[in-house]
Amino acid sequence: MSKLRAIWEIMRLEHGFMLIIAVLIGAAISSQEFTRYGYDLLFAFLTALLLEASTFSLNDYVDLEVDKKNRRMDRPLVRGDLRPKTALLLFFLLFPAGILFSLLVNMRCFYIAILTGALAVLYDLKLKKVKFVGNFYIAYTTAIPFIFGSVAVSEHIPSAVTVLSVIAFIASFGREVMKDIMDIEGDRAEGVKSIPMYLGEKKTSIVIALVYLLSVVLSFVPFILLRNTGFYYNPFYLIPVLLTDSIFVYLSVGIIITENPPLKRYRNLSLFAMMIGLLAFLLGSLTGGR
């Protein structure tokens, strides 16, 4: 049982299931008859899940020595619950399987999977040392599942999918930059380049606040402007998105006016807000008029 738990942890499968929901949202927005694409959606789900699981496994393999130094006991390899070669085996088994499943959907999904997979491997091996580039990669991985789900069932990407992807990208970028402030001392010691090291903590906090507030403003675009979508004046979208927005506003104000903001708590709150936002996207895509 402990071995299965360790495999779950190294693959971060909870992240994988969130990606599946994002793929479903993209598909539901793009086609009223998305349920007819049963096999395509299944293969799209498996692509997202397997690429996520494989690259997280590679991540822990590459970071093993650093994680040992940082006493990351939340990592199965550090605890000794899994051997390093098991993590590497998971990558080499699951990564090509994910690419193969994307090919079974269509060529558009295949191209996205190839690009995303290549970026993921590059991030694990190189981009972590240049954190401001890595920030954009992490934000990309949050946004691309909506587009991936869209092209799985449609040749065209609706404006609603584009808007939701941009919101997800922006919110995720802000969250990653917040983590960079938390890691600034360790990054400086390791020679890692990050936005706070260029701008300083105060200016970076202002950037984070502006990014979060921009995501708040954009969240009203589907509700007010996107006619013929499930989001247009849909209370099932508005209510949870207002809760998400209130958290982001709270974080934006707090990170600027607080002397020593509790960044770990703020980051956890931002993840909670993004999960509620994902629920808002899901409800909006499945309910309301078109």
C-alpha positions as CSV (number, residue, x, y, z in Angstrom):
1,M,0.0,0.0,0.0
2,S,2.9,2.4,0.9
3,K,4.4,1.6,-2.6
4,L,1.2,2.6,-4.3
5,R,1.0,5.8,-2.3
6,A,4.6,6.6,-3.2
7,I,3.8,6.1,-6.9
8,W,0.8,8.4,-6.6
9,E,2.9,11.0,-4.9
10,I,5.8,11.0,-7.4
11,M,3.4,11.3,-10.3
12,R,1.3,14.0,-8.5
13,L,-1.9,12.4,-9.8
14,E,-4.0,15.0,-8.2
15,H,-2.5,17.5,-10.7
16,G,-3.3,15.1,-13.5
17,F,-7.0,14.9,-12.6
18,M,-7.1,18.7,-12.5
19,L,-5.7,18.7,-16.0
20,I,-8.4,16.2,-17.1
21,I,-11.0,18.6,-15.8
22,A,-9.4,21.4,-17.8
23,V,-9.4,19.3,-21.0
24,L,-13.1,18.5,-20.4
25,I,-13.9,22.2,-20.0
26,G,-12.1,23.0,-23.3
27,A,-14.1,20.3,-25.1
28,A,-17.4,21.2,-23.5
29,I,-17.0,24.9,-24.6
30,S,-16.0,24.0,-28.1
31,S,-18.7,21.5,-29.0
32,Q,-22.3,21.1,-27.8
33,E,-22.0,17.5,-28.8
34,F,-18.7,16.9,-27.1
35,T,-20.0,13.7,-25.5
36,R,-20.1,12.1,-29.0
37,Y,-16.3,12.2,-29.0
38,G,-16.0,9.6,-26.4
39,Y,-12.8,7.8,-27.5
40,D,-11.1,11.1,-28.6
41,L,-11.8,12.6,-25.1
42,L,-10.6,9.4,-23.4
43,F,-7.3,9.5,-25.3
44,A,-7.0,13.2,-24.7
45,F,-7.5,12.6,-20.9
46,L,-4.9,9.9,-21.0
47,T,-2.4,12.1,-22.8
48,A,-2.7,14.9,-20.2
49,L,-2.5,12.4,-17.3
50,L,0.4,10.4,-18.6
51,L,2.5,13.4,-19.7
52,E,1.9,15.0,-16.3
53,A,2.8,11.8,-14.4
54,S,5.9,11.0,-16.4
55,T,7.4,14.5,-16.3
56,F,6.8,14.8,-12.5
57,S,8.6,11.5,-12.1
58,L,11.5,12.8,-14.2
59,N,11.5,15.9,-12.1
60,D,12.0,14.0,-8.8
61,Y,14.7,11.9,-10.4
62,V,16.7,15.0,-11.6
63,D,16.1,16.9,-8.3
64,L,17.0,14.0,-5.9
65,E,20.2,15.4,-4.6
66,V,18.8,18.9,-4.1
67,D,15.7,17.5,-2.4
68,K,17.9,15.5,-0.1
69,K,19.8,18.6,0.9
70,N,16.6,20.4,1.5
71,R,15.2,17.5,3.4
72,R,12.1,17.2,1.2
73,M,10.5,14.3,3.1
74,D,7.4,14.8,1.0
75,R,9.3,13.3,-1.9
76,P,9.1,9.4,-2.2
77,L,12.7,9.2,-3.5
78,V,14.1,11.1,-0.5
79,R,12.2,8.9,1.9
80,G,13.5,5.8,0.1
81,D,9.9,4.6,-0.6
82,L,10.9,4.3,-4.3
83,R,14.2,3.7,-6.0
84,P,15.5,6.4,-8.4
85,K,15.5,3.9,-11.3
86,T,11.7,3.4,-10.6
87,A,11.1,7.1,-11.3
88,L,13.2,6.9,-14.4
89,L,11.3,3.8,-15.5
90,L,8.0,5.5,-15.0
91,F,9.1,8.4,-17.2
92,F,10.3,6.1,-20.1
93,L,7.1,4.1,-19.9
94,L,4.5,6.8,-19.5
95,F,5.9,9.6,-21.6
96,P,5.8,7.8,-25.0
97,A,2.4,6.4,-24.1
98,G,1.1,9.9,-23.5
99,I,2.5,11.0,-26.9
100,L,1.0,7.9,-28.6
101,F,-2.5,8.6,-27.2
102,S,-2.4,12.1,-28.5
103,L,-1.8,10.7,-32.0
104,L,-4.9,8.7,-31.6
105,V,-7.0,11.9,-31.1
106,N,-5.8,14.0,-34.1
107,M,-2.7,15.7,-35.4
108,R,-3.5,19.0,-33.7
109,C,-3.4,17.2,-30.3
110,F,-0.3,15.4,-31.3
111,Y,1.6,18.6,-32.1
112,I,0.5,20.1,-28.8
113,A,1.6,17.0,-26.9
114,I,5.0,17.0,-28.6
115,L,5.6,20.7,-27.8
116,T,4.4,20.4,-24.3
117,G,6.3,17.2,-23.6
118,A,9.5,18.7,-25.0
119,L,9.1,21.8,-22.9
120,A,8.5,19.6,-19.8
121,V,11.7,17.7,-20.3
122,L,13.6,20.9,-21.0
123,Y,12.2,22.4,-17.8
124,D,13.1,19.4,-15.7
125,L,16.7,19.3,-17.1
126,K,17.6,23.0,-17.7
127,L,14.9,25.7,-17.3
128,K,14.7,25.4,-13.5
129,K,18.0,27.3,-13.3
130,V,16.4,30.2,-15.1
131,K,13.3,30.7,-13.0
132,F,11.7,33.6,-14.8
133,V,11.6,31.4,-17.9
134,G,10.3,28.5,-15.9
135,N,7.5,30.7,-14.6
136,F,6.2,31.1,-18.1
137,Y,6.5,27.3,-18.7
138,I,4.5,26.5,-15.5
139,A,1.8,29.1,-16.5
140,Y,1.7,27.5,-20.0
141,T,1.0,24.1,-18.6
142,T,-1.9,25.5,-16.7
143,A,-3.4,27.2,-19.8
144,I,-2.7,24.6,-22.5
145,P,-5.1,21.9,-21.3
146,F,-8.2,24.1,-22.2
147,I,-6.9,24.5,-25.7
148,F,-5.9,20.8,-25.9
149,G,-9.5,19.8,-25.0
150,S,-10.9,22.3,-27.5
151,V,-8.9,21.0,-30.5
152,A,-9.7,17.4,-29.5
153,V,-13.3,18.0,-30.6
154,S,-13.2,21.0,-32.9
155,E,-11.1,22.5,-35.6
156,H,-11.6,26.0,-34.2
157,I,-10.8,27.4,-30.7
158,P,-13.7,29.5,-29.4
159,S,-13.0,32.9,-27.9
160,A,-14.2,31.6,-24.5
161,V,-11.5,28.9,-24.5
162,T,-8.9,31.6,-25.3
163,V,-10.1,33.9,-22.5
164,L,-10.1,31.1,-19.9
165,S,-6.7,30.0,-21.0
166,V,-5.3,33.5,-20.6
167,I,-6.9,33.8,-17.1
168,A,-5.4,30.5,-16.1
169,F,-2.0,31.5,-17.5
170,I,-2.0,34.8,-15.6
171,A,-3.1,33.4,-12.3
172,S,-0.6,30.6,-12.4
173,F,2.2,33.0,-13.4
174,G,1.5,35.1,-10.3
175,R,1.5,32.1,-8.1
176,E,4.9,30.9,-9.4
177,V,6.5,34.3,-8.9
178,M,5.2,34.4,-5.4
179,K,7.1,31.1,-4.8
180,D,10.2,32.8,-6.2
181,I,10.0,35.4,-3.4
182,M,9.8,32.5,-0.9
183,D,12.9,30.9,-2.4
184,I,15.0,34.0,-3.0
185,E,17.7,33.2,-0.4
186,G,18.2,29.6,-1.6
187,D,18.1,30.7,-5.2
188,R,20.7,33.4,-4.6
189,A,23.0,30.8,-3.0
190,E,22.5,28.4,-5.9
191,G,23.0,31.1,-8.6
192,V,19.4,30.6,-9.8
193,K,18.0,33.6,-11.7
194,S,14.5,34.7,-10.7
195,I,12.3,37.8,-11.1
196,P,12.7,38.9,-7.4
197,M,16.5,38.8,-7.8
198,Y,16.2,41.3,-10.6
199,L,13.3,43.5,-9.3
200,G,13.6,43.1,-5.5
201,E,10.9,41.7,-3.3
202,K,8.7,44.8,-3.0
203,K,8.5,45.5,-6.7
204,T,7.9,41.8,-7.4
205,S,5.0,41.9,-4.9
206,I,3.5,44.7,-6.9
207,V,3.9,42.7,-10.1
208,I,2.1,39.7,-8.4
209,A,-0.7,42.0,-7.2
210,L,-1.2,43.5,-10.7
211,V,-1.2,40.1,-12.3
212,Y,-3.9,38.8,-9.9
213,L,-6.0,41.9,-10.4
214,L,-5.8,41.5,-14.1
215,S,-7.1,37.9,-13.8
216,V,-10.0,39.3,-11.7
217,V,-10.9,41.8,-14.5
218,L,-10.6,39.2,-17.2
219,S,-12.9,36.8,-15.3
220,F,-15.9,39.0,-16.0
221,V,-15.3,39.0,-19.8
222,P,-17.0,35.6,-20.3
223,F,-20.0,36.7,-18.1
224,I,-20.5,40.1,-19.7
225,L,-19.2,39.9,-23.3
226,L,-19.2,36.3,-24.6
227,R,-22.7,35.8,-26.0
228,N,-23.8,32.4,-27.2
229,T,-21.7,30.7,-24.6
230,G,-22.6,29.0,-21.3
231,F,-20.8,31.8,-19.4
232,Y,-23.0,34.7,-20.6
233,Y,-24.9,36.0,-17.6
234,N,-24.8,32.6,-16.0
235,P,-25.0,32.7,-12.2
236,F,-23.5,29.2,-12.0
237,Y,-20.3,30.7,-13.4
238,L,-20.5,34.0,-11.6
239,I,-21.0,32.9,-8.0
240,P,-17.9,30.7,-7.8
241,V,-15.8,33.1,-9.8
242,L,-16.7,35.9,-7.4
243,L,-15.3,33.8,-4.6
244,T,-12.2,33.3,-6.6
245,D,-11.9,37.0,-7.4
246,S,-12.4,38.0,-3.7
247,I,-9.5,35.7,-2.7
248,F,-7.2,37.2,-5.4
249,V,-8.1,40.8,-4.4
250,Y,-7.4,39.9,-0.7
251,L,-4.0,38.4,-1.8
252,S,-3.2,41.4,-4.0
253,V,-3.9,43.9,-1.1
254,G,-2.2,41.8,1.5
255,I,1.1,41.2,-0.3
256,I,1.5,44.9,-0.8
257,I,0.5,46.4,2.5
258,T,1.7,43.7,4.9
259,E,5.2,44.1,6.3
260,N,6.1,40.4,6.1
261,P,3.3,38.7,4.2
262,P,2.7,35.0,5.1
263,L,3.7,33.9,1.6
264,K,3.2,30.2,2.2
265,R,-0.3,30.8,3.4
266,Y,-1.0,33.2,0.5
267,R,0.3,30.6,-2.0
268,N,-2.0,27.9,-0.6
269,L,-4.9,30.4,-0.8
270,S,-4.1,31.1,-4.4
271,L,-4.2,27.4,-5.2
272,F,-7.6,27.2,-3.5
273,A,-8.8,30.2,-5.5
274,M,-7.6,28.5,-8.7
275,M,-9.5,25.3,-7.8
276,I,-12.7,27.3,-7.3
277,G,-12.0,29.1,-10.5
278,L,-11.7,25.7,-12.3
279,L,-15.1,24.8,-10.8
280,A,-16.5,28.0,-12.2
281,F,-15.1,27.3,-15.6
282,L,-16.6,23.7,-15.4
283,L,-20.0,24.9,-14.4
284,G,-20.1,27.6,-17.0
285,S,-19.1,25.2,-19.7
286,L,-21.8,22.6,-18.8
287,T,-24.7,25.0,-17.9
288,G,-26.4,28.0,-19.4
289,G,-27.5,28.9,-22.9
290,R,-25.4,28.9,-26.1
